[in-house]
Amino acid sequence: MAAAVAGKASVRRLLRVSPGWYCTSCQGARSVASPSSARVRQAFLQFFKERHGHQVVPSAPVRPRGDPGLLFVNAGMNQFKPIFLGSADPRSELASYRRVVNSQKCVRAGGKHNDLEDVGRDVYHHTFFEMLGNWSFGDYFKEEACSMAWELLTQVYEIPKDRLYVTYFGGDASLSLSADEESREIWLSLGVPPSHVLPFQLKDNFWEMGDTGPCGPCTEIHYDHVGRGRNVAALVNQGNPEVVEIWNLVFMQYSREADGSLQQLPEQHVDTGMGLERLMTILQNKRSNYDTDLFTPILDAIHKGCGGPRYQGLVGEADPRSVDTAYRVVADHVRTLSICIADGVYPGMSGAELVLRQILRRAVRFCSEVLHAPPGFLASLVPVVVEILGDAYPELRKDTDTIMNIISEHEDAFLSSLLRGRRIINRTLQQMDHSKVFPVEVAWSLHSNLGFPLDLVGLMLKEKGVQLDVAALDHLAREDAERKSQPQQEQRAGMHLDLHSLAKLRQDGVPATDDTPKYAYELGQDGRYVFRPCQATVLMLYRDGSFQKEVGRGQQCGVLLDRTCFYAEQGGQAPDQGYMLHAAQQDMLFPVVSVQVSGGYVVHEVIVSETLKVGDQVQLFVDEAQRLACMTNHTATHLLNFALRQVLGDGTEQRGSHVTAEYLRFSISTKAPITTQQLLDIESVIQEVIKRNEVVYTREAPIKLASAVQGLRKLNEVYPDQVRVVSVGVPVERVLAVKSKDAASSSVELCCGTHLLQTGIIQDFTIISERQLVKGISHIVAVTGEQAKQAREAGQTLAKEVDSLTVRVKLGGTVIEEAQRLSKEVGQLTIIVDSTTVPQWQKRELQTTLKTLQRTANTAVRKLEIKLAAEKADDLLAKYSNQPVIIDTIPVESPSVLMKVVNQLCDKVPGSSVMLLSPQASGQVFCACQVSKSSLPVFSAADWALAVCTQMGGKAGGSGVVAKGSGTTSDLQGVLTAALEYAKSKL
């Protein structure tokens, strides 16, 4: 008792910033300072650690580990999901947790939980927030959880009890769930007035992890910001900003099954979550999260750096110039960027990285357009974030420079795009005369080529009083999605130069396109690739199968240039995308959606935003992220080809490949199927080359000279006189030397594609699919970089789940229900493994293990069923002795057990015919029967079962000897009587 009091006093001392701090919102007459967020966070952790024996666990990174369904960690419970799902490795630290407390970094942007578009519009939405939580894994439950929460809020944080309201689950008749009266009684016993304890329905007070899995009722604590003795029970859960939820206590006691039913969990868990930002509004007497010390230093830094008006907390129409909205957007987003980058999530082109890129660009836009901040300003706010959160999350202090550099690089890139986009919008507005509807094709061009989020385009136009045709924009988005989903052959058809077109070009003396600038890139001193823009002249425009001198605005056409830095689709590599700028008018942007080559002429498929004419000068910009991703995957494809030869031998032959920014696909002829060990060996060879960061050499050479190289890998194609040799790790000069054998021990190929300059940037490589659709031809799909890393993480997570399940299956179930549940778990995990992107070698191993486990689990079920059936048969034998017809009901869980009882009873009473019925809780009645062979063909089991099940409105089937079926009935005795009468009529 003395230790408990001492612990409580320690926590109270932590919060005190003077002789006794008080919540000023609660005690208006007291003027002592409010507690800082750092103290409140620490007091939470210390309360549960010292007073209630919880283990303090660090926040998980915001990048989910082994959870492909999540873009970001969005709740405190994410890292504990394996415990809730029973899949935690019994050898891991995770499995040892009983009482845990932490402050979890959470991001809600993108995916199902997406607060991005709401940030800035109000004073409480965030993309990043901190979730304070305590957990019990099979330890304490409702009474202790409620008591701890009440003690912390009312005694440690000293929030007045009359300001607090609690809700509980009021039951759901459709699910046969009664009200959570236990929670209600607990709150009443803690002294909460009955008028402050309120029941709510499923949507408010029943928490579920997903469509299936752990779930249960929850109880929430709400706070009334106004107080003054009023009763606001009617405002709880009504979205009123004066009455807000501050803490949710979830009691996981059920499991939602695939059929929608609820089963009791073998262990009950507690999962609680309280947003620190919202808690601070209470303890610091604020109505807005942005007015707490988690944000005010950032808002002050924004004011100091921009020199505009101070933040006033205005929203909606009260904030006509969106200045306060911009303050909130920038303050929120720089926190999110700092946290994510510190955890290894960088702005990018897909998944979580793409969402972070959108967040960064949204912040930059508000900095530039609304706050008129100087370039580099967003990164300058990072040290302020570090000062606020660095003690709680040390990785921020460790990686401050990296965070600032990454933000600065992306800010610079977007600011130039933003400036160009603003010029395009302004120029377009000037040409609109009195129209108030902005040209939708220009808006789409800004989005698809300069990376403008469409909501930002809309906001910029709204400020100008101009509308955007959202329906037309949606139509363009759908067309773009359909175009991307079409086969490449269909896409090319419209811009493909046919025989007559090519002849006319040559007849008119139009020179072939010089596309050597596509190889004009280099590694900068900072290790980043630099792609040089290319100046070019429009030689010809191609539309509707004919050449034209001019194409008008809004049309789609093929553009032939004298030179280009765009890579046209060939050699299995996807074409570049990007845009052209009119040299004379830099705000005239022409999106390039595809690039093809025919007869030496490169055709750029372009959407014309303004009139384009032959002779116009243009500047070309490739989509650098897409190009670099293609280069990475193309070089990785060469390494794969080399590794396949190293591991499988010279009997292999490439049959095709396809390289995109997302993945690489490779087809190869093999003498035998590729084994799991060979897949591992292939990846090992590639990983070694990546690790050595080999130089990738390229050079053009005469085809005759290149063809003489021993071990050169080339396809059965017609090559030009001059070919491009791509060699990894060995200079091309050495490869081409007489009698050189370097090509046999390294990757050397003839290739016109774009490649990396060094292999290290590939970072990681894994094969995620390998199968033979036709015997002797293996089709391989692989990914690189972050995608490969995520596949490995997913594989490690599934491997742990399989190991855990293996242990439980080997231990076996002592009762049939437990054995059946294990068998079902194996089946469900098998489906997950089959559908999850993981290394193929690992998927095969897991599938093999699960196949063995399924046999073991099924065998265990059968043995228990046979044992149970024998017991049931013995009971019936004692009851009916040697009667020729036995008809009865018995309680069993499955039709298979019922049939086994029938079989064993007939074996023990030769010559008898047996029918057994088993009514189920669902109302269904199982039926199984067997007739004596001596009764055939007059008496048939199939006919007997059909007659009985038809009477129950069901179906049946089987043979003359054995049959089974099912139905439903409220008159079971009548069915038994009918079954006996049918048997007597046949015997």
TAJO-V678897 format. One record per backbone hydrogen bond with DSSP energy under -0.5 kcal/mol. NH is the residue of the N-H (numbers start at 1). CO is the residue of the C=O. If there is no record, write none. Layout:
BEGIN
NH/CO ; NH/CO
END
This chain:
BEGIN
5/1 ; 6/2 ; 7/3 ; 8/4 ; 9/5 ; 10/6 ; 11/7 ; 12/8 ; 13/9 ; 14/10 ; 15/11 ; 16/12 ; 20/18 ; 24/22 ; 24/283 ; 26/23 ; 27/23 ; 30/27 ; 40/36 ; 41/37 ; 42/38 ; 43/39 ; 44/40 ; 45/41 ; 46/42 ; 47/43 ; 48/44 ; 49/45 ; 50/46 ; 51/46 ; 51/47 ; 52/47 ; 52/48 ; 53/49 ; 54/48 ; 55/99 ; 56/54 ; 57/55 ; 57/101 ; 64/62 ; 66/64 ; 70/67 ; 73/62 ; 78/75 ; 80/77 ; 81/78 ; 83/80 ; 84/80 ; 85/81 ; 86/83 ; 87/82 ; 88/82 ; 92/89 ; 95/89 ; 96/93 ; 97/93 ; 97/94 ; 100/135 ; 101/55 ; 102/133 ; 104/102 ; 104/131 ; 106/129 ; 107/73 ; 108/127 ; 109/107 ; 114/112 ; 115/108 ; 115/113 ; 118/115 ; 119/115 ; 119/116 ; 121/118 ; 122/118 ; 129/106 ; 131/104 ; 132/130 ; 132/274 ; 133/102 ; 135/100 ; 136/270 ; 137/98 ; 138/136 ; 138/268 ; 145/141 ; 146/142 ; 147/143 ; 148/144 ; 149/145 ; 150/146 ; 151/147 ; 152/148 ; 153/149 ; 154/150 ; 155/151 ; 156/151 ; 156/152 ; 157/152 ; 159/153 ; 163/160 ; 164/161 ; 165/222 ; 166/196 ; 167/220 ; 168/198 ; 170/200 ; 172/177 ; 175/172 ; 176/173 ; 177/172 ; 178/176 ; 180/169 ; 181/179 ; 184/180 ; 185/181 ; 186/182 ; 187/183 ; 188/184 ; 189/185 ; 190/186 ; 191/188 ; 192/187 ; 196/193 ; 197/194 ; 198/166 ; 198/196 ; 200/168 ; 204/201 ; 205/201 ; 206/202 ; 207/216 ; 209/214 ; 213/256 ; 215/254 ; 216/207 ; 218/205 ; 219/249 ; 220/167 ; 221/247 ; 222/165 ; 222/220 ; 223/244 ; 224/163 ; 225/223 ; 225/242 ; 230/227 ; 232/230 ; 235/232 ; 236/232 ; 236/233 ; 238/235 ; 240/235 ; 243/240 ; 244/223 ; 246/221 ; 247/221 ; 248/273 ; 249/219 ; 250/248 ; 250/271 ; 251/217 ; 252/250 ; 252/269 ; 253/215 ; 253/251 ; 254/215 ; 255/263 ; 256/213 ; 257/255 ; 257/261 ; 260/257 ; 263/255 ; 265/253 ; 269/252 ; 270/136 ; 271/250 ; 272/134 ; 273/248 ; 274/132 ; 276/130 ; 279/275 ; 280/276 ; 281/277 ; 282/278 ; 282/279 ; 283/279 ; 284/280 ; 285/282 ; 286/281 ; 289/123 ; 290/123 ; 291/288 ; 292/289 ; 295/292 ; 296/292 ; 298/295 ; 299/295 ; 300/296 ; 301/297 ; 302/298 ; 303/299 ; 304/300 ; 305/301 ; 306/302 ; 307/303 ; 318/315 ; 319/316 ; 322/319 ; 326/322 ; 327/323 ; 328/324 ; 329/325 ; 330/326 ; 331/327 ; 332/328 ; 333/329 ; 334/330 ; 335/331 ; 336/332 ; 337/333 ; 338/334 ; 339/335 ; 340/336 ; 341/337 ; 342/338 ; 343/339 ; 344/341 ; 345/340 ; 346/344 ; 348/353 ; 353/350 ; 354/350 ; 355/351 ; 356/352 ; 357/353 ; 358/354 ; 359/355 ; 360/356 ; 361/357 ; 362/358 ; 363/359 ; 364/360 ; 365/361 ; 366/362 ; 367/363 ; 368/364 ; 369/365 ; 370/365 ; 370/366 ; 371/366 ; 373/367 ; 377/374 ; 380/376 ; 380/377 ; 381/377 ; 381/378 ; 382/379 ; 384/381 ; 385/381 ; 386/382 ; 387/383 ; 388/384 ; 389/385 ; 390/386 ; 393/389 ; 396/393 ; 397/394 ; 398/394 ; 399/395 ; 400/397 ; 403/399 ; 404/400 ; 405/401 ; 406/402 ; 407/403 ; 408/404 ; 409/405 ; 410/406 ; 411/407 ; 412/408 ; 413/409 ; 414/410 ; 415/411 ; 416/412 ; 417/413 ; 418/414 ; 419/415 ; 420/416 ; 421/417 ; 422/418 ; 423/419 ; 424/420 ; 425/421 ; 426/422 ; 427/423 ; 428/424 ; 429/425 ; 430/426 ; 431/427 ; 432/429 ; 433/430 ; 435/432 ; 438/436 ; 438/467 ; 442/439 ; 443/439 ; 444/440 ; 445/441 ; 446/442 ; 447/443 ; 448/444 ; 449/445 ; 450/445 ; 450/446 ; 451/447 ; 452/446 ; 456/453 ; 457/453 ; 458/454 ; 459/455 ; 460/456 ; 461/457 ; 462/458 ; 463/459 ; 464/460 ; 464/461 ; 465/462 ; 466/461 ; 467/436 ; 469/438 ; 470/468 ; 473/469 ; 474/470 ; 475/471 ; 476/472 ; 477/473 ; 478/474 ; 479/475 ; 480/476 ; 481/477 ; 482/478 ; 483/479 ; 484/480 ; 485/481 ; 486/482 ; 486/483 ; 490/487 ; 491/487 ; 492/488 ; 493/489 ; 494/490 ; 495/492 ; 496/492 ; 496/493 ; 498/496 ; 502/498 ; 503/499 ; 504/500 ; 505/501 ; 506/502 ; 507/503 ; 508/504 ; 509/506 ; 510/505 ; 511/509 ; 513/600 ; 514/562 ; 515/513 ; 518/515 ; 518/564 ; 519/516 ; 520/517 ; 521/519 ; 522/530 ; 524/522 ; 524/528 ; 527/524 ; 530/522 ; 531/529 ; 532/520 ; 532/530 ; 534/620 ; 536/618 ; 538/616 ; 539/537 ; 539/560 ; 540/560 ; 541/548 ; 542/558 ; 543/546 ; 546/543 ; 548/541 ; 551/612 ; 554/608 ; 555/552 ; 557/606 ; 558/542 ; 559/604 ; 560/540 ; 560/558 ; 561/602 ; 562/537 ; 564/514 ; 568/566 ; 569/595 ; 570/573 ; 573/570 ; 574/659 ; 576/567 ; 578/592 ; 579/621 ; 580/590 ; 581/619 ; 582/585 ; 582/588 ; 583/617 ; 588/585 ; 589/587 ; 590/580 ; 591/589 ; 591/607 ; 592/578 ; 593/591 ; 593/605 ; 594/605 ; 596/603 ; 598/601 ; 601/598 ; 602/600 ; 603/596 ; 603/601 ; 604/559 ; 604/602 ; 605/594 ; 605/603 ; 606/557 ; 606/604 ; 607/591 ; 608/555 ; 608/606 ; 609/607 ; 612/551 ; 614/549 ; 615/538 ; 616/613 ; 618/536 ; 619/581 ; 620/534 ; 621/579 ; 623/577 ; 624/622 ; 627/623 ; 628/624 ; 629/625 ; 630/626 ; 631/627 ; 632/628 ; 633/629 ; 634/630 ; 635/631 ; 636/632 ; 637/633 ; 638/634 ; 639/635 ; 640/636 ; 641/637 ; 642/638 ; 643/639 ; 644/640 ; 645/641 ; 646/642 ; 647/643 ; 648/644 ; 649/645 ; 652/649 ; 653/669 ; 655/667 ; 656/667 ; 658/665 ; 659/572 ; 660/663 ; 664/782 ; 665/658 ; 666/780 ; 667/656 ; 668/778 ; 669/653 ; 670/776 ; 679/675 ; 680/676 ; 681/677 ; 682/678 ; 683/679 ; 684/680 ; 685/681 ; 686/682 ; 687/683 ; 688/684 ; 689/685 ; 690/686 ; 691/687 ; 692/688 ; 693/689 ; 693/690 ; 694/689 ; 696/757 ; 697/695 ; 697/727 ; 699/725 ; 701/723 ; 703/721 ; 706/702 ; 707/703 ; 708/704 ; 708/705 ; 709/706 ; 710/740 ; 712/709 ; 713/748 ; 714/712 ; 717/715 ; 719/717 ; 723/701 ; 723/721 ; 725/699 ; 725/723 ; 726/724 ; 726/749 ; 727/697 ; 727/725 ; 728/747 ; 729/695 ; 729/727 ; 734/731 ; 735/731 ; 736/732 ; 737/733 ; 737/734 ; 740/737 ; 744/741 ; 745/741 ; 745/742 ; 748/746 ; 749/726 ; 750/713 ; 751/724 ; 751/749 ; 756/631 ; 759/694 ; 761/758 ; 762/759 ; 763/760 ; 764/762 ; 766/783 ; 768/766 ; 768/781 ; 769/781 ; 771/779 ; 773/771 ; 774/777 ; 777/774 ; 778/668 ; 778/776 ; 779/771 ; 780/666 ; 780/778 ; 781/769 ; 782/664 ; 783/766 ; 785/762 ; 785/764 ; 787/784 ; 788/784 ; 789/785 ; 790/786 ; 791/787 ; 792/788 ; 793/789 ; 794/790 ; 795/791 ; 796/792 ; 797/793 ; 798/794 ; 799/795 ; 800/796 ; 801/797 ; 802/798 ; 803/799 ; 804/800 ; 805/801 ; 806/802 ; 807/803 ; 808/804 ; 809/805 ; 810/806 ; 811/807 ; 812/808 ; 819/815 ; 820/816 ; 821/817 ; 822/818 ; 823/819 ; 824/820 ; 825/821 ; 826/822 ; 827/823 ; 828/824 ; 829/825 ; 830/826 ; 831/827 ; 832/828 ; 833/829 ; 834/830 ; 835/831 ; 836/832 ; 838/836 ; 840/767 ; 843/839 ; 844/840 ; 845/841 ; 846/842 ; 847/843 ; 848/844 ; 849/845 ; 850/846 ; 851/847 ; 852/848 ; 853/849 ; 854/850 ; 855/851 ; 856/852 ; 857/853 ; 858/854 ; 859/855 ; 860/856 ; 861/857 ; 862/858 ; 863/859 ; 864/860 ; 865/861 ; 866/862 ; 867/863 ; 868/864 ; 869/865 ; 870/866 ; 871/867 ; 872/868 ; 873/869 ; 874/870 ; 875/871 ; 876/872 ; 877/873 ; 878/874 ; 879/875 ; 880/876 ; 881/877 ; 883/880 ; 886/913 ; 887/885 ; 888/915 ; 890/917 ; 892/890 ; 898/894 ; 899/895 ; 900/896 ; 901/897 ; 902/898 ; 903/899 ; 904/900 ; 905/901 ; 906/902 ; 907/903 ; 908/904 ; 909/905 ; 912/909 ; 913/884 ; 914/930 ; 915/886 ; 916/928 ; 917/888 ; 918/926 ; 920/924 ; 923/920 ; 925/967 ; 926/918 ; 927/965 ; 928/916 ; 929/963 ; 930/914 ; 931/961 ; 935/932 ; 936/933 ; 939/935 ; 940/938 ; 941/960 ; 942/959 ; 944/940 ; 945/941 ; 946/942 ; 947/943 ; 948/944 ; 949/945 ; 950/946 ; 951/947 ; 952/948 ; 953/950 ; 954/949 ; 955/966 ; 957/964 ; 959/962 ; 963/929 ; 964/957 ; 965/927 ; 966/955 ; 967/925 ; 968/952 ; 969/923 ; 975/971 ; 976/972 ; 977/973 ; 978/974 ; 979/975 ; 980/976 ; 981/977 ; 982/978 ; 983/979 ; 984/980 ; 985/981 ; 986/982 ; 986/983 ; 987/983
END
